[in-house]
Amino acid sequence: MDRDYAKAFRIIRAAFGLKQSELAARMSISVSQLSLIEAGKRKATENVIASLTAATKLPVELVELLASGQQAIGRGRQAAELGATLLTLLAPDSVAPKPSRKTG
């Protein structure tokens, strides 16, 4: 499945209120490289994604979720697990509900 890391990088940078130069400096990459990634003209490598997560202290799972398409989100138990994971990531002090299991 293809992921749109360009979209994820733009969303994250905007959420942090950073200029490309500021995020690039935090990630130890060039502004040109970040600009190309955000424009979808260069692929984000695993190392660059790791640099983004280190610079922002975001979990890689959230970056992957932001980069995924609508079809990547499953139904049923998979969706419930994703919802619980998101609640844990976005509101770590809350108690995320566990997916219900049918018995009997």
C-alpha positions as CSV (number, residue, x, y, z in Angstrom):
1,M,0.0,0.0,0.0
2,D,1.3,3.4,-0.9
3,R,1.5,6.1,1.7
4,D,1.4,9.8,1.1
5,Y,4.2,10.9,3.4
6,A,4.2,14.4,1.6
7,K,0.7,14.9,3.2
8,A,1.9,13.6,6.6
9,F,4.9,15.9,6.7
10,R,2.8,19.0,5.7
11,I,0.2,18.2,8.3
12,I,2.8,17.7,11.1
13,R,4.8,20.8,10.2
14,A,1.6,22.8,10.2
15,A,0.4,21.3,13.5
16,F,3.7,22.4,15.1
17,G,3.5,25.8,13.5
18,L,7.0,25.4,12.0
19,K,8.5,26.8,8.8
20,Q,10.2,24.4,6.5
21,S,13.6,25.7,7.6
22,E,12.8,25.2,11.3
23,L,11.6,21.6,10.8
24,A,14.5,20.8,8.5
25,A,17.0,22.1,11.1
26,R,15.4,20.0,13.8
27,M,15.6,17.0,11.5
28,S,19.1,17.7,10.4
29,I,18.2,17.6,6.7
30,S,18.3,20.3,4.1
31,V,15.3,22.7,3.5
32,S,15.5,21.6,-0.1
33,Q,15.1,17.9,0.8
34,L,12.1,18.7,3.1
35,S,10.5,20.8,0.4
36,L,10.9,18.0,-2.2
37,I,9.3,15.5,0.3
38,E,6.4,17.8,1.0
39,A,5.9,18.4,-2.7
40,G,5.8,14.6,-3.3
41,K,8.9,14.9,-5.6
42,R,11.1,12.9,-3.3
43,K,10.3,9.8,-1.3
44,A,10.7,9.9,2.5
45,T,13.2,7.3,3.5
46,E,12.9,5.3,6.8
47,N,15.8,7.5,8.1
48,V,14.0,10.7,7.3
49,I,10.8,9.5,8.8
50,A,12.8,8.5,12.0
51,S,14.3,12.0,12.0
52,L,10.8,13.5,11.8
53,T,9.5,11.4,14.7
54,A,12.6,12.2,16.8
55,A,12.3,15.9,16.0
56,T,8.6,16.1,16.9
57,K,8.5,13.3,19.5
58,L,5.5,11.8,17.6
59,P,5.2,8.0,17.4
60,V,5.9,6.6,13.9
61,E,2.4,5.0,14.0
62,L,0.8,8.4,13.9
63,V,3.0,9.5,11.0
64,E,2.0,6.3,9.1
65,L,-1.6,6.9,9.9
66,L,-1.4,10.5,8.6
67,A,0.2,9.2,5.4
68,S,-2.3,6.4,4.8
69,G,-5.2,6.6,2.5
70,Q,-8.8,6.1,3.5
71,Q,-8.8,2.6,2.3
72,A,-6.0,1.7,4.7
73,I,-8.4,2.0,7.6
74,G,-10.1,-1.3,8.1
75,R,-13.5,-2.2,9.6
76,G,-14.6,-4.1,12.7
77,R,-11.9,-5.1,15.1
78,Q,-9.1,-3.5,13.1
79,A,-10.9,-0.2,13.2
80,A,-11.6,-0.5,16.9
81,E,-8.0,-1.3,17.6
82,L,-6.9,1.7,15.5
83,G,-9.4,3.9,17.4
84,A,-8.0,2.7,20.8
85,T,-4.4,3.3,19.6
86,L,-5.3,6.8,18.5
87,L,-6.9,7.6,21.8
88,T,-3.8,6.4,23.6
89,L,-1.5,8.5,21.3
90,L,-3.6,11.6,21.3
91,A,-4.8,11.5,24.9
92,P,-2.3,9.3,26.9
93,D,-3.9,10.2,30.2
94,S,-7.3,8.9,29.1
95,V,-8.3,5.3,29.4
96,A,-8.9,4.0,25.9
97,P,-11.7,1.5,25.7
98,K,-10.6,-2.0,24.7
99,P,-12.3,-3.5,21.6
100,S,-15.2,-5.7,22.7
101,R,-15.0,-9.4,22.0
102,K,-18.1,-11.4,21.4
103,T,-18.4,-14.5,23.6
104,G,-20.5,-17.5,23.3
